[in-house]
Amino acid sequence: MTFKDYFHNKIKPKDKPLETKKRHMHPTLRDVNSHSKHPGRVVPHMHRTIKANQKVESLKKKTTGRYICNNNDIKEIETEFNLNFDREKPKSLGNTGIILRYDPVLSAVVVEK
């Protein structure tokens, strides 16, 4: 028995090379679907853009102002602030100082501050 024959049966070549993950190869940075708990969470929460009504967001930055709302704006505001809009009663949007109300002069729903 030769040296090669003796170790041929004890040491078998592997089919696949050993796959190791490097420290810097974090799965969320490399592949969106590889990390199931938080897929694609690369941008921190403080830097993310929140899908909110742009009319309300622009009024938050201003001291006074008024925007006319369409039906889509009303639906977005109702879901964002958890309220049911009624034309007779004006609604305040949280503690922002913004009011959602019906304006009879314009005959439209208005968001104003």
Jmol script that loads the backbone (N, CA, C; Angstrom):
load data "model"
ATOM      1  N   MET A   1       0.847  -1.158   0.000  1.00  0.00           N
ATOM      2  CA  MET A   1       0.000   0.000   0.000  1.00  0.00           C
ATOM      3  C   MET A   1       0.904   1.236   0.000  1.00  0.00           C
ATOM      4  N   THR A   2       0.590   2.126  -0.867  1.00  0.00           N
ATOM      5  CA  THR A   2       1.404   3.331  -0.978  1.00  0.00           C
ATOM      6  C   THR A   2       0.859   4.422  -0.073  1.00  0.00           C
ATOM      7  N   PHE A   3       1.635   5.445   0.089  1.00  0.00           N
ATOM      8  CA  PHE A   3       1.255   6.584   0.918  1.00  0.00           C
ATOM      9  C   PHE A   3       0.000   7.264   0.366  1.00  0.00           C
ATOM     10  N   LYS A   4      -0.080   7.387  -0.945  1.00  0.00           N
ATOM     11  CA  LYS A   4      -1.211   8.038  -1.584  1.00  0.00           C
ATOM     12  C   LYS A   4      -2.476   7.216  -1.413  1.00  0.00           C
ATOM     13  N   ASP A   5      -2.377   5.915  -1.523  1.00  0.00           N
ATOM     14  CA  ASP A   5      -3.549   5.052  -1.368  1.00  0.00           C
ATOM     15  C   ASP A   5      -4.051   5.044   0.073  1.00  0.00           C
ATOM     16  N   TYR A   6      -3.171   5.138   1.027  1.00  0.00           N
ATOM     17  CA  TYR A   6      -3.551   5.114   2.434  1.00  0.00           C
ATOM     18  C   TYR A   6      -4.390   6.341   2.797  1.00  0.00           C
ATOM     19  N   PHE A   7      -3.964   7.536   2.357  1.00  0.00           N
ATOM     20  CA  PHE A   7      -4.676   8.762   2.706  1.00  0.00           C
ATOM     21  C   PHE A   7      -5.808   9.125   1.738  1.00  0.00           C
ATOM     22  N   HIS A   8      -5.915   8.401   0.649  1.00  0.00           N
ATOM     23  CA  HIS A   8      -6.964   8.694  -0.312  1.00  0.00           C
ATOM     24  C   HIS A   8      -8.342   8.432   0.289  1.00  0.00           C
ATOM     25  N   ASN A   9      -8.476   7.383   1.059  1.00  0.00           N
ATOM     26  CA  ASN A   9      -9.763   7.049   1.657  1.00  0.00           C
ATOM     27  C   ASN A   9     -10.067   7.906   2.891  1.00  0.00           C
ATOM     28  N   LYS A  10      -9.081   8.421   3.569  1.00  0.00           N
ATOM     29  CA  LYS A  10      -9.307   9.192   4.791  1.00  0.00           C
ATOM     30  C   LYS A  10      -9.598  10.660   4.507  1.00  0.00           C
ATOM     31  N   ILE A  11      -8.963  11.228   3.520  1.00  0.00           N
ATOM     32  CA  ILE A  11      -9.169  12.629   3.187  1.00  0.00           C
ATOM     33  C   ILE A  11      -9.907  12.687   1.859  1.00  0.00           C
ATOM     34  N   LYS A  12     -11.188  13.113   1.909  1.00  0.00           N
ATOM     35  CA  LYS A  12     -11.984  13.206   0.695  1.00  0.00           C
ATOM     36  C   LYS A  12     -12.136  14.678   0.313  1.00  0.00           C
ATOM     37  N   PRO A  13     -12.003  14.979  -0.940  1.00  0.00           N
ATOM     38  CA  PRO A  13     -12.191  16.371  -1.348  1.00  0.00           C
ATOM     39  C   PRO A  13     -13.662  16.767  -1.200  1.00  0.00           C
ATOM     40  N   LYS A  14     -13.880  17.982  -0.787  1.00  0.00           N
ATOM     41  CA  LYS A  14     -15.248  18.473  -0.602  1.00  0.00           C
ATOM     42  C   LYS A  14     -15.816  18.895  -1.953  1.00  0.00           C
ATOM     43  N   ASP A  15     -17.134  18.739  -2.055  1.00  0.00           N
ATOM     44  CA  ASP A  15     -17.795  19.128  -3.297  1.00  0.00           C
ATOM     45  C   ASP A  15     -17.830  20.644  -3.467  1.00  0.00           C
ATOM     46  N   LYS A  16     -18.117  21.340  -2.383  1.00  0.00           N
ATOM     47  CA  LYS A  16     -18.193  22.793  -2.439  1.00  0.00           C
ATOM     48  C   LYS A  16     -17.150  23.393  -1.500  1.00  0.00           C
ATOM     49  N   PRO A  17     -16.596  24.513  -1.865  1.00  0.00           N
ATOM     50  CA  PRO A  17     -15.677  25.170  -0.927  1.00  0.00           C
ATOM     51  C   PRO A  17     -16.461  25.728   0.259  1.00  0.00           C
ATOM     52  N   LEU A  18     -15.791  25.844   1.362  1.00  0.00           N
ATOM     53  CA  LEU A  18     -16.408  26.358   2.571  1.00  0.00           C
ATOM     54  C   LEU A  18     -16.748  27.835   2.377  1.00  0.00           C
ATOM     55  N   GLU A  19     -18.050  28.158   2.545  1.00  0.00           N
ATOM     56  CA  GLU A  19     -18.494  29.532   2.356  1.00  0.00           C
ATOM     57  C   GLU A  19     -18.573  30.214   3.713  1.00  0.00           C
ATOM     58  N   THR A  20     -17.750  31.195   3.903  1.00  0.00           N
ATOM     59  CA  THR A  20     -17.770  31.946   5.145  1.00  0.00           C
ATOM     60  C   THR A  20     -18.151  33.382   4.834  1.00  0.00           C
ATOM     61  N   LYS A  21     -18.858  33.991   5.770  1.00  0.00           N
ATOM     62  CA  LYS A  21     -19.247  35.388   5.602  1.00  0.00           C
ATOM     63  C   LYS A  21     -18.231  36.270   6.303  1.00  0.00           C
ATOM     64  N   LYS A  22     -17.800  37.252   5.603  1.00  0.00           N
ATOM     65  CA  LYS A  22     -16.849  38.194   6.172  1.00  0.00           C
ATOM     66  C   LYS A  22     -17.584  39.153   7.116  1.00  0.00           C
ATOM     67  N   ARG A  23     -16.845  39.794   7.985  1.00  0.00           N
ATOM     68  CA  ARG A  23     -17.444  40.729   8.926  1.00  0.00           C
ATOM     69  C   ARG A  23     -18.123  41.893   8.218  1.00  0.00           C
ATOM     70  N   HIS A  24     -17.489  42.389   7.163  1.00  0.00           N
ATOM     71  CA  HIS A  24     -18.003  43.564   6.482  1.00  0.00           C
ATOM     72  C   HIS A  24     -19.078  43.229   5.458  1.00  0.00           C
ATOM     73  N   MET A  25     -19.347  41.962   5.232  1.00  0.00           N
ATOM     74  CA  MET A  25     -20.359  41.567   4.254  1.00  0.00           C
ATOM     75  C   MET A  25     -21.685  41.338   4.957  1.00  0.00           C
ATOM     76  N   HIS A  26     -22.299  42.398   5.452  1.00  0.00           N
ATOM     77  CA  HIS A  26     -23.581  42.294   6.138  1.00  0.00           C
ATOM     78  C   HIS A  26     -24.666  41.989   5.109  1.00  0.00           C
ATOM     79  N   PRO A  27     -25.591  41.092   5.405  1.00  0.00           N
ATOM     80  CA  PRO A  27     -26.548  40.676   4.391  1.00  0.00           C
ATOM     81  C   PRO A  27     -27.465  41.795   3.888  1.00  0.00           C
ATOM     82  N   THR A  28     -27.827  42.776   4.718  1.00  0.00           N
ATOM     83  CA  THR A  28     -28.718  43.829   4.244  1.00  0.00           C
ATOM     84  C   THR A  28     -28.013  44.768   3.281  1.00  0.00           C
ATOM     85  N   LEU A  29     -26.705  44.879   3.357  1.00  0.00           N
ATOM     86  CA  LEU A  29     -25.981  45.735   2.431  1.00  0.00           C
ATOM     87  C   LEU A  29     -25.723  45.031   1.104  1.00  0.00           C
ATOM     88  N   ARG A  30     -25.718  43.728   1.121  1.00  0.00           N
ATOM     89  CA  ARG A  30     -25.373  42.976  -0.062  1.00  0.00           C
ATOM     90  C   ARG A  30     -26.603  42.577  -0.860  1.00  0.00           C
ATOM     91  N   ASP A  31     -27.605  42.000  -0.197  1.00  0.00           N
ATOM     92  CA  ASP A  31     -28.754  41.464  -0.901  1.00  0.00           C
ATOM     93  C   ASP A  31     -30.004  41.814  -0.103  1.00  0.00           C
ATOM     94  N   VAL A  32     -31.028  42.282  -0.774  1.00  0.00           N
ATOM     95  CA  VAL A  32     -32.237  42.725  -0.087  1.00  0.00           C
ATOM     96  C   VAL A  32     -32.984  41.544   0.525  1.00  0.00           C
ATOM     97  N   ASN A  33     -33.048  40.417  -0.163  1.00  0.00           N
ATOM     98  CA  ASN A  33     -33.859  39.296   0.297  1.00  0.00           C
ATOM     99  C   ASN A  33     -33.106  38.323   1.204  1.00  0.00           C
ATOM    100  N   SER A  34     -31.845  38.535   1.462  1.00  0.00           N
ATOM    101  CA  SER A  34     -31.092  37.564   2.229  1.00  0.00           C
ATOM    102  C   SER A  34     -31.319  37.702   3.732  1.00  0.00           C
ATOM    103  N   HIS A  35     -31.780  38.830   4.185  1.00  0.00           N
ATOM    104  CA  HIS A  35     -31.982  39.053   5.610  1.00  0.00           C
ATOM    105  C   HIS A  35     -33.482  39.180   5.834  1.00  0.00           C
ATOM    106  N   SER A  36     -34.132  38.140   6.353  1.00  0.00           N
ATOM    107  CA  SER A  36     -35.585  38.095   6.365  1.00  0.00           C
ATOM    108  C   SER A  36     -36.207  38.959   7.454  1.00  0.00           C
ATOM    109  N   LYS A  37     -35.500  39.220   8.549  1.00  0.00           N
ATOM    110  CA  LYS A  37     -36.096  39.975   9.643  1.00  0.00           C
ATOM    111  C   LYS A  37     -36.289  41.447   9.270  1.00  0.00           C
ATOM    112  N   HIS A  38     -35.298  42.075   8.664  1.00  0.00           N
ATOM    113  CA  HIS A  38     -35.384  43.461   8.238  1.00  0.00           C
ATOM    114  C   HIS A  38     -34.876  43.563   6.802  1.00  0.00           C
ATOM    115  N   PRO A  39     -35.701  43.239   5.822  1.00  0.00           N
ATOM    116  CA  PRO A  39     -35.194  43.232   4.446  1.00  0.00           C
ATOM    117  C   PRO A  39     -34.938  44.638   3.917  1.00  0.00           C
ATOM    118  N   GLY A  40     -33.734  44.884   3.501  1.00  0.00           N
ATOM    119  CA  GLY A  40     -33.387  46.129   2.857  1.00  0.00           C
ATOM    120  C   GLY A  40     -33.353  47.342   3.754  1.00  0.00           C
ATOM    121  N   ARG A  41     -33.203  47.155   5.038  1.00  0.00           N
ATOM    122  CA  ARG A  41     -33.175  48.303   5.945  1.00  0.00           C
ATOM    123  C   ARG A  41     -31.751  48.850   5.992  1.00  0.00           C
ATOM    124  N   VAL A  42     -31.434  49.665   5.021  1.00  0.00           N
ATOM    125  CA  VAL A  42     -30.108  50.239   4.933  1.00  0.00           C
ATOM    126  C   VAL A  42     -30.117  51.667   5.460  1.00  0.00           C
ATOM    127  N   VAL A  43     -31.206  52.415   5.187  1.00  0.00           N
ATOM    128  CA  VAL A  43     -31.319  53.806   5.611  1.00  0.00           C
ATOM    129  C   VAL A  43     -31.914  53.841   7.018  1.00  0.00           C
ATOM    130  N   PRO A  44     -31.306  54.545   7.959  1.00  0.00           N
ATOM    131  CA  PRO A  44     -31.873  54.636   9.305  1.00  0.00           C
ATOM    132  C   PRO A  44     -33.223  55.358   9.289  1.00  0.00           C
ATOM    133  N   HIS A  45     -34.023  55.111  10.313  1.00  0.00           N
ATOM    134  CA  HIS A  45     -35.362  55.692  10.380  1.00  0.00           C
ATOM    135  C   HIS A  45     -35.337  57.208  10.398  1.00  0.00           C
ATOM    136  N   MET A  46     -34.346  57.787  11.026  1.00  0.00           N
ATOM    137  CA  MET A  46     -34.311  59.246  11.132  1.00  0.00           C
ATOM    138  C   MET A  46     -34.059  59.918   9.791  1.00  0.00           C
ATOM    139  N   HIS A  47     -33.532  59.185   8.803  1.00  0.00           N
ATOM    140  CA  HIS A  47     -33.246  59.762   7.500  1.00  0.00           C
ATOM    141  C   HIS A  47     -34.234  59.337   6.427  1.00  0.00           C
ATOM    142  N   ARG A  48     -35.231  58.531   6.783  1.00  0.00           N
ATOM    143  CA  ARG A  48     -36.213  58.088   5.809  1.00  0.00           C
ATOM    144  C   ARG A  48     -37.251  59.163   5.572  1.00  0.00           C
ATOM    145  N   THR A  49     -37.805  59.159   4.354  1.00  0.00           N
ATOM    146  CA  THR A  49     -38.891  60.077   4.052  1.00  0.00           C
ATOM    147  C   THR A  49     -40.203  59.381   4.375  1.00  0.00           C
ATOM    148  N   ILE A  50     -41.070  60.082   5.065  1.00  0.00           N
ATOM    149  CA  ILE A  50     -42.348  59.522   5.455  1.00  0.00           C
ATOM    150  C   ILE A  50     -43.371  59.898   4.393  1.00  0.00           C
ATOM    151  N   LYS A  51     -44.144  58.891   3.973  1.00  0.00           N
ATOM    152  CA  LYS A  51     -45.164  59.159   2.971  1.00  0.00           C
ATOM    153  C   LYS A  51     -46.320  59.862   3.663  1.00  0.00           C
ATOM    154  N   ALA A  52     -46.366  61.157   3.569  1.00  0.00           N
ATOM    155  CA  ALA A  52     -47.415  61.959   4.184  1.00  0.00           C
ATOM    156  C   ALA A  52     -47.961  62.917   3.140  1.00  0.00           C
ATOM    157  N   ASN A  53     -49.070  63.522   3.484  1.00  0.00           N
ATOM    158  CA  ASN A  53     -49.674  64.488   2.590  1.00  0.00           C
ATOM    159  C   ASN A  53     -48.766  65.713   2.494  1.00  0.00           C
ATOM    160  N   GLN A  54     -48.426  66.093   1.270  1.00  0.00           N
ATOM    161  CA  GLN A  54     -47.472  67.177   1.061  1.00  0.00           C
ATOM    162  C   GLN A  54     -48.049  68.534   1.451  1.00  0.00           C
ATOM    163  N   LYS A  55     -49.373  68.677   1.365  1.00  0.00           N
ATOM    164  CA  LYS A  55     -49.986  69.942   1.761  1.00  0.00           C
ATOM    165  C   LYS A  55     -49.876  70.144   3.271  1.00  0.00           C
ATOM    166  N   VAL A  56     -50.075  69.071   4.025  1.00  0.00           N
ATOM    167  CA  VAL A  56     -49.960  69.161   5.479  1.00  0.00           C
ATOM    168  C   VAL A  56     -48.505  69.390   5.879  1.00  0.00           C
ATOM    169  N   GLU A  57     -47.583  68.708   5.217  1.00  0.00           N
ATOM    170  CA  GLU A  57     -46.164  68.859   5.538  1.00  0.00           C
ATOM    171  C   GLU A  57     -45.671  70.272   5.241  1.00  0.00           C
ATOM    172  N   SER A  58     -46.155  70.881   4.163  1.00  0.00           N
ATOM    173  CA  SER A  58     -45.725  72.253   3.859  1.00  0.00           C
ATOM    174  C   SER A  58     -46.344  73.249   4.831  1.00  0.00           C
ATOM    175  N   LEU A  59     -47.573  72.963   5.323  1.00  0.00           N
ATOM    176  CA  LEU A  59     -48.184  73.855   6.316  1.00  0.00           C
ATOM    177  C   LEU A  59     -47.493  73.758   7.667  1.00  0.00           C
ATOM    178  N   LYS A  60     -46.904  72.614   7.980  1.00  0.00           N
ATOM    179  CA  LYS A  60     -46.176  72.477   9.244  1.00  0.00           C
ATOM    180  C   LYS A  60     -44.977  73.423   9.295  1.00  0.00           C
ATOM    181  N   LYS A  61     -44.378  73.674   8.135  1.00  0.00           N
ATOM    182  CA  LYS A  61     -43.199  74.534   8.076  1.00  0.00           C
ATOM    183  C   LYS A  61     -43.563  76.020   8.050  1.00  0.00           C
ATOM    184  N   LYS A  62     -44.793  76.353   7.607  1.00  0.00           N
ATOM    185  CA  LYS A  62     -45.212  77.743   7.489  1.00  0.00           C
ATOM    186  C   LYS A  62     -45.903  78.207   8.763  1.00  0.00           C
ATOM    187  N   THR A  63     -46.011  79.533   8.920  1.00  0.00           N
ATOM    188  CA  THR A  63     -46.752  80.077  10.060  1.00  0.00           C
ATOM    189  C   THR A  63     -48.238  80.181   9.744  1.00  0.00           C
ATOM    190  N   THR A  64     -48.599  80.590   8.532  1.00  0.00           N
ATOM    191  CA  THR A  64     -49.992  80.628   8.097  1.00  0.00           C
ATOM    192  C   THR A  64     -50.068  80.146   6.663  1.00  0.00           C
ATOM    193  N   GLY A  65     -51.253  79.689   6.280  1.00  0.00           N
ATOM    194  CA  GLY A  65     -51.435  79.241   4.904  1.00  0.00           C
ATOM    195  C   GLY A  65     -52.725  78.470   4.753  1.00  0.00           C
ATOM    196  N   ARG A  66     -53.098  78.212   3.504  1.00  0.00           N
ATOM    197  CA  ARG A  66     -54.328  77.494   3.201  1.00  0.00           C
ATOM    198  C   ARG A  66     -54.157  76.727   1.890  1.00  0.00           C
ATOM    199  N   TYR A  67     -54.650  75.477   1.884  1.00  0.00           N
ATOM    200  CA  TYR A  67     -54.639  74.658   0.683  1.00  0.00           C
ATOM    201  C   TYR A  67     -56.005  74.028   0.493  1.00  0.00           C
ATOM    202  N   ILE A  68     -56.456  73.945  -0.756  1.00  0.00           N
ATOM    203  CA  ILE A  68     -57.697  73.257  -1.084  1.00  0.00           C
ATOM    204  C   ILE A  68     -57.378  71.783  -1.275  1.00  0.00           C
ATOM    205  N   CYS A  69     -58.200  70.918  -0.667  1.00  0.00           N
ATOM    206  CA  CYS A  69     -57.960  69.469  -0.708  1.00  0.00           C
ATOM    207  C   CYS A  69     -58.944  68.775  -1.635  1.00  0.00           C
ATOM    208  N   ASN A  70     -58.458  67.773  -2.327  1.00  0.00           N
ATOM    209  CA  ASN A  70     -59.337  66.917  -3.115  1.00  0.00           C
ATOM    210  C   ASN A  70     -59.649  65.655  -2.308  1.00  0.00           C
ATOM    211  N   ASN A  71     -60.370  64.719  -2.904  1.00  0.00           N
ATOM    212  CA  ASN A  71     -60.787  63.511  -2.180  1.00  0.00           C
ATOM    213  C   ASN A  71     -59.604  62.646  -1.764  1.00  0.00           C
ATOM    214  N   ASN A  72     -58.576  62.566  -2.597  1.00  0.00           N
ATOM    215  CA  ASN A  72     -57.391  61.770  -2.243  1.00  0.00           C
ATOM    216  C   ASN A  72     -56.655  62.373  -1.052  1.00  0.00           C
ATOM    217  N   ASP A  73     -56.562  63.699  -1.009  1.00  0.00           N
ATOM    218  CA  ASP A  73     -55.917  64.366   0.129  1.00  0.00           C
ATOM    219  C   ASP A  73     -56.677  64.107   1.417  1.00  0.00           C
ATOM    220  N   ILE A  74     -58.007  64.145   1.328  1.00  0.00           N
ATOM    221  CA  ILE A  74     -58.828  63.908   2.521  1.00  0.00           C
ATOM    222  C   ILE A  74     -58.630  62.493   3.038  1.00  0.00           C
ATOM    223  N   LYS A  75     -58.574  61.521   2.130  1.00  0.00           N
ATOM    224  CA  LYS A  75     -58.357  60.119   2.541  1.00  0.00           C
ATOM    225  C   LYS A  75     -56.993  59.937   3.195  1.00  0.00           C
ATOM    226  N   GLU A  76     -55.953  60.560   2.622  1.00  0.00           N
ATOM    227  CA  GLU A  76     -54.608  60.456   3.200  1.00  0.00           C
ATOM    228  C   GLU A  76     -54.547  61.084   4.591  1.00  0.00           C
ATOM    229  N   ILE A  77     -55.201  62.234   4.754  1.00  0.00           N
ATOM    230  CA  ILE A  77     -55.197  62.913   6.050  1.00  0.00           C
ATOM    231  C   ILE A  77     -55.969  62.098   7.080  1.00  0.00           C
ATOM    232  N   GLU A  78     -57.096  61.500   6.669  1.00  0.00           N
ATOM    233  CA  GLU A  78     -57.890  60.682   7.597  1.00  0.00           C
ATOM    234  C   GLU A  78     -57.107  59.463   8.071  1.00  0.00           C
ATOM    235  N   THR A  79     -56.370  58.815   7.184  1.00  0.00           N
ATOM    236  CA  THR A  79     -55.597  57.639   7.597  1.00  0.00           C
ATOM    237  C   THR A  79     -54.376  58.031   8.419  1.00  0.00           C
ATOM    238  N   GLU A  80     -53.766  59.160   8.094  1.00  0.00           N
ATOM    239  CA  GLU A  80     -52.559  59.578   8.815  1.00  0.00           C
ATOM    240  C   GLU A  80     -52.873  60.028  10.243  1.00  0.00           C
ATOM    241  N   PHE A  81     -53.975  60.766  10.422  1.00  0.00           N
ATOM    242  CA  PHE A  81     -54.303  61.326  11.725  1.00  0.00           C
ATOM    243  C   PHE A  81     -55.439  60.591  12.438  1.00  0.00           C
ATOM    244  N   ASN A  82     -55.928  59.485  11.879  1.00  0.00           N
ATOM    245  CA  ASN A  82     -56.983  58.657  12.484  1.00  0.00           C
ATOM    246  C   ASN A  82     -58.207  59.481  12.867  1.00  0.00           C
ATOM    247  N   LEU A  83     -58.829  60.101  11.892  1.00  0.00           N
ATOM    248  CA  LEU A  83     -60.039  60.874  12.156  1.00  0.00           C
ATOM    249  C   LEU A  83     -61.048  60.646  11.042  1.00  0.00           C
ATOM    250  N   ASN A  84     -62.310  60.957  11.341  1.00  0.00           N
ATOM    251  CA  ASN A  84     -63.391  60.896  10.358  1.00  0.00           C
ATOM    252  C   ASN A  84     -63.841  62.323  10.082  1.00  0.00           C
ATOM    253  N   PHE A  85     -63.743  62.729   8.821  1.00  0.00           N
ATOM    254  CA  PHE A  85     -64.059  64.110   8.468  1.00  0.00           C
ATOM    255  C   PHE A  85     -65.557  64.287   8.303  1.00  0.00           C
ATOM    256  N   ASP A  86     -66.072  65.364   8.903  1.00  0.00           N
ATOM    257  CA  ASP A  86     -67.467  65.760   8.771  1.00  0.00           C
ATOM    258  C   ASP A  86     -67.478  67.228   8.349  1.00  0.00           C
ATOM    259  N   ARG A  87     -68.317  67.585   7.372  1.00  0.00           N
ATOM    260  CA  ARG A  87     -68.303  68.949   6.845  1.00  0.00           C
ATOM    261  C   ARG A  87     -68.770  69.992   7.857  1.00  0.00           C
ATOM    262  N   GLU A  88     -69.616  69.594   8.800  1.00  0.00           N
ATOM    263  CA  GLU A  88     -70.125  70.560   9.782  1.00  0.00           C
ATOM    264  C   GLU A  88     -69.117  70.861  10.887  1.00  0.00           C
ATOM    265  N   LYS A  89     -68.251  69.896  11.197  1.00  0.00           N
ATOM    266  CA  LYS A  89     -67.323  70.067  12.314  1.00  0.00           C
ATOM    267  C   LYS A  89     -65.883  70.130  11.800  1.00  0.00           C
ATOM    268  N   PRO A  90     -65.177  71.229  12.039  1.00  0.00           N
ATOM    269  CA  PRO A  90     -63.759  71.273  11.663  1.00  0.00           C
ATOM    270  C   PRO A  90     -62.929  70.380  12.583  1.00  0.00           C
ATOM    271  N   LYS A  91     -61.920  69.751  12.022  1.00  0.00           N
ATOM    272  CA  LYS A  91     -61.054  68.840  12.778  1.00  0.00           C
ATOM    273  C   LYS A  91     -59.653  69.405  12.859  1.00  0.00           C
ATOM    274  N   SER A  92     -59.077  69.322  14.049  1.00  0.00           N
ATOM    275  CA  SER A  92     -57.674  69.727  14.197  1.00  0.00           C
ATOM    276  C   SER A  92     -56.802  68.494  14.015  1.00  0.00           C
ATOM    277  N   LEU A  93     -55.699  68.670  13.333  1.00  0.00           N
ATOM    278  CA  LEU A  93     -54.803  67.559  13.005  1.00  0.00           C
ATOM    279  C   LEU A  93     -53.722  67.448  14.065  1.00  0.00           C
ATOM    280  N   GLY A  94     -54.010  66.689  15.101  1.00  0.00           N
ATOM    281  CA  GLY A  94     -53.045  66.476  16.171  1.00  0.00           C
ATOM    282  C   GLY A  94     -52.715  67.770  16.888  1.00  0.00           C
ATOM    283  N   ASN A  95     -51.462  67.942  17.241  1.00  0.00           N
ATOM    284  CA  ASN A  95     -51.025  69.175  17.908  1.00  0.00           C
ATOM    285  C   ASN A  95     -50.231  70.068  16.955  1.00  0.00           C
ATOM    286  N   THR A  96     -50.497  69.943  15.660  1.00  0.00           N
ATOM    287  CA  THR A  96     -49.770  70.729  14.666  1.00  0.00           C
ATOM    288  C   THR A  96     -50.320  72.134  14.507  1.00  0.00           C
ATOM    289  N   GLY A  97     -51.562  72.376  14.951  1.00  0.00           N
ATOM    290  CA  GLY A  97     -52.193  73.675  14.753  1.00  0.00           C
ATOM    291  C   GLY A  97     -52.854  73.797  13.395  1.00  0.00           C
ATOM    292  N   ILE A  98     -52.967  72.714  12.666  1.00  0.00           N
ATOM    293  CA  ILE A  98     -53.568  72.703  11.336  1.00  0.00           C
ATOM    294  C   ILE A  98     -55.007  72.213  11.469  1.00  0.00           C
ATOM    295  N   ILE A  99     -55.916  72.865  10.743  1.00  0.00           N
ATOM    296  CA  ILE A  99     -57.338  72.540  10.823  1.00  0.00           C
ATOM    297  C   ILE A  99     -57.834  72.096   9.455  1.00  0.00           C
ATOM    298  N   LEU A 100     -58.591  71.008   9.442  1.00  0.00           N
ATOM    299  CA  LEU A 100     -59.257  70.508   8.241  1.00  0.00           C
ATOM    300  C   LEU A 100     -60.723  70.895   8.356  1.00  0.00           C
ATOM    301  N   ARG A 101     -61.217  71.713   7.411  1.00  0.00           N
ATOM    302  CA  ARG A 101     -62.595  72.183   7.496  1.00  0.00           C
ATOM    303  C   ARG A 101     -63.160  72.405   6.103  1.00  0.00           C
ATOM    304  N   TYR A 102     -64.485  72.541   6.046  1.00  0.00           N
ATOM    305  CA  TYR A 102     -65.175  72.859   4.793  1.00  0.00           C
ATOM    306  C   TYR A 102     -65.372  74.356   4.705  1.00  0.00           C
ATOM    307  N   ASP A 103     -64.962  74.963   3.588  1.00  0.00           N
ATOM    308  CA  ASP A 103     -65.110  76.396   3.387  1.00  0.00           C
ATOM    309  C   ASP A 103     -66.295  76.633   2.446  1.00  0.00           C
ATOM    310  N   PRO A 104     -67.410  77.257   2.957  1.00  0.00           N
ATOM    311  CA  PRO A 104     -68.584  77.463   2.096  1.00  0.00           C
ATOM    312  C   PRO A 104     -68.353  78.505   0.999  1.00  0.00           C
ATOM    313  N   VAL A 105     -67.431  79.427   1.195  1.00  0.00           N
ATOM    314  CA  VAL A 105     -67.156  80.449   0.169  1.00  0.00           C
ATOM    315  C   VAL A 105     -66.486  79.789  -1.038  1.00  0.00           C
ATOM    316  N   LEU A 106     -65.513  78.935  -0.780  1.00  0.00           N
ATOM    317  CA  LEU A 106     -64.836  78.219  -1.872  1.00  0.00           C
ATOM    318  C   LEU A 106     -65.590  76.970  -2.292  1.00  0.00           C
ATOM    319  N   SER A 107     -66.534  76.542  -1.481  1.00  0.00           N
ATOM    320  CA  SER A 107     -67.277  75.282  -1.629  1.00  0.00           C
ATOM    321  C   SER A 107     -66.311  74.110  -1.841  1.00  0.00           C
ATOM    322  N   ALA A 108     -65.299  74.043  -0.963  1.00  0.00           N
ATOM    323  CA  ALA A 108     -64.306  72.978  -1.019  1.00  0.00           C
ATOM    324  C   ALA A 108     -63.767  72.738   0.382  1.00  0.00           C
ATOM    325  N   VAL A 109     -63.130  71.586   0.552  1.00  0.00           N
ATOM    326  CA  VAL A 109     -62.486  71.251   1.822  1.00  0.00           C
ATOM    327  C   VAL A 109     -61.112  71.917   1.845  1.00  0.00           C
ATOM    328  N   VAL A 110     -60.788  72.527   2.975  1.00  0.00           N
ATOM    329  CA  VAL A 110     -59.581  73.344   3.085  1.00  0.00           C
ATOM    330  C   VAL A 110     -58.766  72.869   4.279  1.00  0.00           C
ATOM    331  N   VAL A 111     -57.439  72.852   4.103  1.00  0.00           N
ATOM    332  CA  VAL A 111     -56.501  72.631   5.197  1.00  0.00           C
ATOM    333  C   VAL A 111     -55.820  73.967   5.437  1.00  0.00           C
ATOM    334  N   GLU A 112     -55.899  74.468   6.674  1.00  0.00           N
ATOM    335  CA  GLU A 112     -55.322  75.778   6.940  1.00  0.00           C
ATOM    336  C   GLU A 112     -54.671  75.817   8.294  1.00  0.00           C
ATOM    337  N   LYS A 113     -53.771  76.793   8.413  1.00  0.00           N
ATOM    338  CA  LYS A 113     -53.072  77.008   9.670  1.00  0.00           C
ATOM    339  C   LYS A 113     -53.142  78.472  10.019  1.00  0.00           C
TER     340      LYS A 113
END
end "model"
wireframe off; spacefill off
backbone 0.3
color backbone group
